[in-house]
Amino acid sequence: MGQQQLRIVVAEDEMIIALDMKRKLERLGHRVVSTVNSGAAAIAEAKKLQPDLLVMDIGLKGPIDGVRAVNAIWKEKRIPVVFVSAYSDESTLQEVAQLRPAGIVMKPVAEEDLLATVQSALAGNAPTSNPVGVGQPQEGL
């Protein structure tokens, strides 16, 4: 399937989830160039490493959440982003959808969902309809 290997920065404050996503992305043939646990670190790594894709937890702990980090990064360069979330209120998901990310993947992250959103980012396509989870009730919340 001659797919391009992407250089990816993963921003996730839960180490087990970050390592799991790194493993899944590498199994899909991509290279995770950095794994960070804060919005400030994501901004710094994106500036320094110029990755092809960001995989960003919406709910990063600390003063800069995932949405704010992406907005800061996009002031310098519009790097495609896949947002990851365990849960979010409707207003946050709508705010994220307005950014037109490559996608939103809900936790726990299924490899198939990650593959689909990464392929969408690789193709340069923002979703034409609602990203996964936006405007749709989530079971178990």
C-alpha positions as CSV (number, residue, x, y, z in Angstrom):
1,M,0.0,0.0,0.0
2,G,2.9,2.6,-0.5
3,Q,1.6,5.0,2.1
4,Q,3.7,7.9,3.2
5,Q,5.4,7.7,6.6
6,L,4.2,10.7,8.7
7,R,6.3,12.4,11.4
8,I,3.9,12.8,14.3
9,V,3.9,14.6,17.7
10,V,1.6,13.0,20.2
11,A,0.3,15.3,23.0
12,E,-1.3,13.2,25.8
13,D,-1.0,13.7,29.6
14,E,-1.8,10.1,30.4
15,M,1.4,8.2,29.8
16,I,-0.2,4.8,29.3
17,I,-2.5,6.2,26.6
18,A,0.4,8.2,25.0
19,L,2.5,5.0,24.7
20,D,-0.5,3.0,23.4
21,M,-1.1,5.6,20.7
22,K,2.6,5.7,19.8
23,R,2.7,2.0,19.4
24,K,-0.4,2.0,17.2
25,L,0.9,4.8,15.0
26,E,4.2,3.1,14.6
27,R,2.4,-0.2,13.8
28,L,0.6,1.8,11.1
29,G,4.0,2.7,9.6
30,H,4.4,6.2,11.0
31,R,7.2,7.7,13.1
32,V,6.3,9.4,16.4
33,V,9.1,12.0,16.7
34,S,7.9,13.2,20.2
35,T,5.5,12.4,22.9
36,V,4.6,15.3,25.3
37,N,2.3,15.7,28.2
38,S,1.4,19.4,28.1
39,G,0.1,22.1,25.7
40,A,3.2,24.2,26.3
41,A,5.5,21.2,25.4
42,A,3.3,20.5,22.3
43,I,3.8,24.0,21.1
44,A,7.5,23.9,21.6
45,E,7.9,20.5,19.9
46,A,5.8,21.5,17.0
47,K,7.9,24.6,16.4
48,K,11.2,22.7,16.8
49,L,10.3,19.5,14.9
50,Q,7.8,20.7,12.3
51,P,5.9,17.4,12.3
52,D,3.5,16.3,9.5
53,L,0.7,15.6,12.0
54,L,-0.3,16.4,15.6
55,V,-2.3,13.9,17.7
56,M,-3.6,16.1,20.4
57,D,-5.6,15.3,23.6
58,I,-8.3,18.0,23.9
59,G,-8.2,17.9,27.7
60,L,-4.5,18.3,28.4
61,K,-4.1,19.3,32.0
62,G,-2.5,22.7,32.8
63,P,-3.0,26.2,31.6
64,I,-2.9,25.3,27.9
65,D,-5.4,22.6,26.8
66,G,-5.2,20.9,23.4
67,V,-7.4,23.4,21.6
68,R,-5.4,26.3,22.9
69,A,-2.1,24.5,21.9
70,V,-3.4,23.9,18.4
71,N,-4.5,27.6,18.0
72,A,-1.0,28.7,19.1
73,I,0.8,26.3,16.8
74,W,-1.5,27.3,13.9
75,K,-0.4,31.0,14.3
76,E,3.0,29.9,12.8
77,K,2.1,26.8,10.7
78,R,-1.1,24.9,10.1
79,I,-0.1,21.4,10.9
80,P,-2.9,18.8,10.4
81,V,-4.3,17.7,13.8
82,V,-6.2,14.7,15.1
83,F,-7.9,15.5,18.4
84,V,-8.3,12.8,21.0
85,S,-10.9,12.9,23.8
86,A,-12.3,10.7,26.6
87,Y,-15.3,13.0,26.9
88,S,-16.2,16.5,26.1
89,D,-19.2,18.7,26.5
90,E,-21.1,19.6,23.3
91,S,-19.7,23.2,23.3
92,T,-16.1,22.0,23.4
93,L,-16.7,19.5,20.6
94,Q,-18.3,22.2,18.5
95,E,-15.3,24.5,19.1
96,V,-13.0,21.7,18.0
97,A,-15.2,21.0,14.9
98,Q,-14.9,24.7,13.9
99,L,-11.1,24.2,13.7
100,R,-11.8,21.5,11.0
101,P,-9.3,19.0,12.3
102,A,-8.4,15.8,10.3
103,G,-10.7,14.1,12.9
104,I,-11.6,13.5,16.4
105,V,-11.0,10.1,18.0
106,M,-12.7,9.1,21.1
107,K,-10.9,7.3,23.9
108,P,-10.3,4.4,24.2
109,V,-8.6,4.9,20.9
110,A,-9.4,2.1,18.5
111,E,-6.7,1.4,15.9
112,E,-9.2,1.5,13.1
113,D,-10.4,5.0,14.1
114,L,-6.8,6.2,14.3
115,L,-6.0,4.7,10.9
116,A,-9.0,6.3,9.3
117,T,-8.2,9.8,10.7
118,V,-4.5,9.6,9.9
119,Q,-5.3,8.5,6.3
120,S,-7.7,11.5,6.1
121,A,-4.9,13.8,7.3
122,L,-2.5,12.2,4.8
123,A,-5.0,12.9,2.0
124,G,-5.3,16.5,3.2
125,N,-9.0,16.1,3.8
126,A,-10.8,17.7,6.7
127,P,-14.1,15.9,7.4
128,T,-17.0,16.9,5.2
129,S,-19.5,16.0,7.9
130,N,-19.3,16.0,11.6
131,P,-16.1,14.5,13.0
132,V,-16.5,11.3,15.0
133,G,-18.4,12.1,18.2
134,V,-19.6,15.7,17.4
135,G,-23.3,16.0,17.9
136,Q,-23.6,12.3,18.7
137,P,-24.5,10.9,22.1
138,Q,-21.7,8.9,23.6
139,E,-22.6,5.7,25.3
140,G,-21.5,5.2,28.9
141,L,-21.0,8.9,29.7
